[in-house]
Amino acid sequence: MSQHKVVLLLGSNLGNQKKNLETALQKIKEEGIEILQISEFLTSKPVEFVSSNIFCNIASIISTSLSPIQLLDFVKSIEFEMGRNNDSKVTGGYADRVIDIDIVKYNELKFISGRLEIPHKKHLFEREFSKILLKDLI
């Protein structure tokens, strides 16, 4: 099985945000996925929706044998298990969340489906907090 280098961006703005991020990373590790690198924590204001809850974000590089869709299903299962039930792709808008895990890059793959776009253009080119987190990793 070949390994793929993937960049993930994780965020939380409900509960103990840092603990939520650490829990999500632990769940990723428990699946046998190797975490190669983790950024520093960064706090930021919500983007594209209004909330008084500040986000805590982190970026990570992982090594996985999962395909992009398998990885998406896996990270969505972590989100659901941790209490997130309002996926923005389904609801059509953003809201406060216990955990959000986005696939930003997957090797050098360019991939678009109804559920997933790689690379994640908003995180790479539009969102300032993402650019700050990612600049030290990629």
SETORSE-319705 format. One line per 8 residues: number of its first residue (from 1); for each residue x, y, z of C-alpha. Coordinates in pm, 1 decimal. Example, Ala and Ser with C-alpha at 12.3 -4.5 7.8 and 13.67 -1.06 7.14 Angstrom:
1	1230.0/-450.0/780.0  1367.0/-106.0/714.0
END
This chain:
1	0.0/0.0/0.0  142.1/333.8/-95.2  148.1/620.2/151.9  14.8/964.5/72.0  126.6/1291.7/225.2  -179.6/1490.8/329.1  -223.2/1831.9/487.5  -516.7/1864.8/727.7
9	-651.5/2178.1/891.9  -843.8/2133.7/1217.2  -1052.4/2391.8/1398.9  -1281.6/2417.4/1699.3  -1478.3/2703.2/1853.6  -1693.5/2520.8/2110.6  -1599.1/2374.8/2447.6  -1232.4/2324.5/2527.7
17	-1101.3/2399.7/2180.3  -739.5/2287.3/2232.0  -856.6/1962.3/2392.4  -1096.7/1905.7/2100.6  -808.3/1942.4/1854.0  -584.4/1711.6/2057.1  -865.3/1453.4/2079.3  -918.6/1462.1/1701.9
25	-544.3/1417.0/1639.5  -540.9/1124.9/1883.7  -830.6/960.5/1697.6  -639.7/1001.7/1371.2  -333.2/836.7/1529.8  -544.4/552.1/1670.5  -650.3/465.4/1316.0  -283.9/394.1/1237.5
33	-230.3/715.9/1045.3  113.1/865.7/1104.8  121.7/1230.4/1206.9  437.8/1374.3/1054.0  413.3/1735.5/1164.7  185.4/1963.3/1366.9  174.2/2342.5/1363.9  139.9/2567.4/1665.3
41	-212.7/2646.5/1785.7  -358.1/2966.1/1638.3  -671.5/3150.3/1745.9  -884.9/3333.3/1492.1  -1223.2/3496.0/1448.6  -1492.6/3298.4/1264.7  -1480.6/3334.2/885.8  -1790.2/3352.6/664.3
49	-2032.3/3350.9/960.3  -2098.9/3553.5/1275.1  -2024.3/3410.5/1619.2  -1888.1/3536.5/1947.0  -1688.5/3210.5/1981.7  -1322.4/3234.8/1879.4  -1164.9/2944.3/1689.1  -855.7/2751.7/1783.8
57	-688.9/2603.9/1475.7  -402.2/2372.9/1397.0  -251.5/2229.7/1078.0  -101.8/1883.1/1046.0  77.8/1676.0/786.5  -12.2/1308.5/793.2  89.0/996.3/603.6  -197.7/766.7/507.4
65	-280.8/482.0/272.2  -645.5/594.8/257.0  -783.1/733.6/-68.6  -916.1/1092.6/-61.6  -1277.8/975.9/-22.0  -1186.3/715.0/240.0  -998.9/984.9/432.4  -1293.5/1223.5/400.1
73	-1530.1/956.7/534.0  -1288.5/889.2/820.8  -1249.9/1255.0/927.0  -1626.8/1306.2/897.1  -1675.4/1007.0/1129.1  -1443.5/1174.3/1383.7  -1642.3/1498.6/1356.2  -1969.7/1310.5/1408.5
81	-1829.8/1105.9/1698.9  -1711.5/1425.8/1868.5  -2056.2/1584.2/1839.3  -2060.3/1772.5/1511.2  -2381.0/1713.6/1321.0  -2406.6/2026.5/1106.3  -2178.5/1975.1/806.9  -2151.5/2295.8/602.7
89	-2173.0/2103.9/271.9  -2514.2/1971.9/381.2  -2653.0/2284.0/552.0  -2511.8/2527.1/297.0  -2361.3/2753.1/563.7  -2118.5/2767.7/851.4  -2196.2/2742.5/1223.2  -2014.6/2696.1/1553.3
97	-1856.2/2351.9/1581.3  -1683.3/2123.3/1825.7  -1445.3/2006.3/1551.8  -1386.2/2071.1/1185.0  -1130.4/1870.7/988.1  -1052.8/1976.9/632.2  -833.1/1803.0/378.3  -623.9/2086.2/234.4
105	-375.1/1896.9/17.0  -330.6/1531.7/-79.6  7.8/1479.6/-244.5  -9.9/1702.0/-552.0  -352.1/1567.4/-646.5  -617.0/1785.5/-806.8  -956.9/1633.7/-729.8  -1311.9/1770.0/-742.1
113	-1632.1/1591.2/-645.7  -1960.9/1697.6/-490.8  -1817.0/1627.3/-144.2  -1452.1/1721.0/-173.2  -1217.6/1959.2/-352.4  -841.9/1909.3/-336.5  -651.8/2130.9/-303.2  -878.9/2327.3/-67.5
121	-851.3/2664.3/-238.9  -1006.8/2872.6/41.4  -752.2/2746.7/294.5  -457.7/2782.0/58.3  -535.7/3120.5/-93.5  -814.6/3310.6/84.7  -819.9/3256.8/460.2  -546.4/3443.4/646.3
129	-541.7/3210.6/949.1  -492.3/2913.4/715.5  -205.1/3077.6/532.2  -32.9/3149.3/866.7  -71.5/2787.3/983.8  29.4/2634.1/652.2  332.1/2849.7/570.1  553.8/2662.8/813.6
137	430.4/2319.9/705.1  434.7/2331.8/324.5
END
